[in-house]
Amino acid sequence: MSDELVPFRVGQAFDIHASSEDPERRLVLGGVTFADAQGLAGHSDADVVAHVCADAILGACGLGDIGQMFPDTDPELAGANSIELLRRAAAAVHAEGWRVGNIDCSVVLDGPKLSPVKDEMQHNLSDAAGAPVTITGRRTEGVGALGRGEGIAAWAVALVLR
């Protein structure tokens, strides 16, 4: 079957970022800044949630991944807003004749709590992706490196449609 006849595709992605050792770095998840939480290491703002959403839609369309589209060797991307990177990834998906149907994302962390800002995160991500994005938080109950607060991981599944 020709790819042009396929009405939809699914992409799945995983990303993880270690906690930053920079005491000035703030945590950004889904475009929301957590003022009292230690940030994540990364070339951009290290928003692991926006990154995994971008990877899921890019993967669904066979467009590589966020590291290929926005390499961490590009000095112009230092400190970049990852919501804007997601917006640019969604535009690339659209330019290939696809549209994002939805993205579902699970974020693995013991803190901070996402529930107070979950609606804001979903709004930011949905606006950038041009489609509904849902977020669920998953706790580690203190198990492993993530349970010790050494980083944050996220998984996403995306549906893209012709």
N, C-alpha and C positions, 0 to 999 in steps of 0.2 A: 504494500500500500504506500502510495506517495505521501510524503510528509505534509504536502499541501492539502491532502484530504483529511488529515487527522484534526478533529474538531477541538480537542483539548489535550493538554499534557500536564503532568504532575512533576514538581520538583521538590526535593527534600534536601535540607542542609543542616549542618552542625557547625558551631563556632564556640570557641572558648578563649577568654582573655585572662591573663594573670593579673592580680592586683598590682597596682603601680607602687613603686617605692617613693614616688614624689609626693610629699605631704600636701602640696598645693593642688594636686590633680583631683578634680571632683568627678564623682560617678555620674555618668549619663546613660540612661536606659530608655529606649523608646522616645528619645528626644526630651526626656525629663531629667533635670539636674537634681541630684540628691545632695544638698549642701553639706550634710553632716556625715557623708559616707566617703570612704577612700575610693578614688577612681581606679580605672583599669589601665593597664599598659597598652599602648598602641600608637600608631603613627597619626591617626585621625583623633577624634574625640573618644575613640574606643567603645562606641555604643554597640555592644555585642548583639543587642536585639535588632537594631536596624541592619547590622551587617548580615545576620543570618537570614533576615527577610529578603535582602537583596540577593544573597546567594541562592535562595530557593527559587526565586523567579528567573534569575539568569540561568540556573541549571535546567529548569523546565524547558527553556527555549534553546538550550544548547549554546548559550552565549558565554560559557566559561564561568568565572567566579569573580567576586569582588576584588580579589588580589590581582587578577589580570586586568580588570577594567580600571581599577584605582590602585596602582602599585604603591607600596610603602617606600619605594625609592624615589617617588616624585615629591620634591620639596614643596611644590605648590599645594599638596594635599596634607601637609603637616597641620594638625589641629583641625582638619576639615570637619564640618557638621555632617554626621552620618545620615541624618534625615535627608539632607540634600543629596547625598550619594545614593540613597534609596530612590529618591525622586528621579535621578539621572538614570539609574538602572531600569526603573519602570518605563522611562521614555525610550530606552534602547529596546526593551521588550516590545513596546508599541510600534517602534519603527520597523520591527521584523514581522509585523502583521498580527501580533498577539495582543491580548489584553489580560490583565490580571483579574482572575475571578475572585479569589480570596487567599489569605495567608493565615495559617494557624501556627502560633509560636508558643513553646514552653520554655520558661526561663528557670534555671536551676541555681538557687541561692538560698541561704538561710536568713540573710538580711541585706539591705533593708526590706521591709514589707512593701510589696507592690500594690496591694489592694487599695490603699488610699489614693493612688495616682493611676490606677489601671485604665480608667476611662480616658484620661489625658494621653497616656501612652498610645492607646488604641486609636484615638483621634489623630495624633501626630503621624503615626505609621500609616493609617488608612488614607489620610490626605496625601502623603508622599507616594504611596503605592497606587493610588487611584482605585482602590477596592477595599472591602472590609478586611481588617486585620484583627484577630483575636489573640489575647495574651492570657496565659495561665502561668502562675508561679508554682514551682515545685521546691519543696524543702528537702535537704539532705539529712535532716535530723542529726547533724554534726558528723556525718560519715565522710572520711577522706579529705582530700585537699580542698574541695569546695566547701565541705562542712567546717573546715578550719578558716574559711574566709580567704583562701589563697587565690581565688578567682571566681568567675561566673561563666557558666555554660548556657547555651541556648540551642534549641532545635526548632526547625520550621518546616512546614509542608505548604506548598503553594499550588494552586490550580491556575493554569493560564488557558485562555480560550481564543479560538480564531474569530 
